[in-house]
């Protein structure tokens, strides 16, 4: 893999402000085809980094090494009001990149068709919705065939119902391998498209991590707190699919348990859970034993690995057999106000998790657990 961008110790302080603000000592690199999301509270320095990369700010010190120039899409669009959609799009390619008008129109037409805006080609920006304007602004950037696209909070000026049309366009670009750096406060969106996430606070990089670790195995308490106050956690149902997400989710959840607490599980899965955890099982088990987390589990039949575990650490395994008349329900456990439903799949299928964040639902599942527990018989 080749890096198309390297940023080394980038520092930019704004002279005008009373206290020294901006960004300090920011370093990262971007591989071709990679999507990097910049996340952090307002004022963290996300825009400043993008503006420096776009050459819109003079930097104080550090280095920005590009393979090619980057193209920037602003928060507030900046479409020319007196030019039509098509004219807006062909302006930069014909003026700056010296592409012929015919070729520029061809490219613009193809992009407008692809993103469902072809009928709007002769409209003036004022006649478009906010979401349409923003998509035109992105198409205008794409028309210059940028090696790297910089997107700064491109949905912040949009009504909620228009946001998805823009985010979906970006998802398509990400799938197509467009290299991008995106400042966004849509954490859910970021986790869907980013390869890496750079978390910033007070102008400094707090963490650069692979997206799945950022969300599911976040160790930094400050970032976890930030994630909890964002939209990510207000959504009631989240689905995690595939081995990677399954494993990362379990490891992340383990960190939420207090030492010495119990994990109440209904319906074990034979040895399939261990298979789903794959190489991460050792790490999970090590942390679980260290935290002294008890597995209280009801099952139709004890699997070989479960039996082995129980005999090795009797104090951390309290297993019971479900009454014979009880069909093994979907495997679930409850942690605080969250119900976690585990779908293991067969060995030729990927596992998945359905996470339901709702205190009433969690309470009902917990009481169902208690009822069953009383009817079950201990495995000796
Ligand atoms: P973010 O995009 O993460 O919200 P910014 O990069 O816009 O953060 O801002 C980082 C810090 O720099 C903030 O404290 C902000 O107030 C300050 N800042 C940004 N632009 C300017 C400017 N043009 N002049 C003075 N201070 C600025």
Boltz pocket constraint, residues with backbone or C-beta under 6 A from the ligand:
constraints:
  - pocket:
      binder: B
      contacts: [[A, 14], [A, 15], [A, 16], [A, 17], [A, 21], [A, 22], [A, 23], [A, 40], [A, 41], [A, 42], [A, 43], [A, 44], [A, 45], [A, 46], [A, 47], [A, 48], [A, 49], [A, 183], [A, 203]]
      max_distance: 6.0
